[in-house]
Amino acid sequence: MAQSGTAASANPCGMEALWKTSDAITKTVLSYNWLVRRNKAVMDDVRSFGGDLHAVLLRGAAKA
């Protein structure tokens, strides 16, 4: 006869699958957060470069 309720889902194989799933989700979330932080830092550098380039171009236009 089949077991029902929590006893059926608490077997060792089920628990191992839950741990592996939670481990994979944790790694995925941490990787996503790292990529978002990295992307923000790169975009800050790009914006800074754009501002510097704009200032140089405006100075060059004023001299001409």
Buried (B, 14 or more C-beta within 10 A) or exposed (E): EEEEEEEEEEEEEEEEEEEEEEEEEEEEEEEEEEEEEEEEEEEEEEEEEEEEEEEEEEEEEEEE
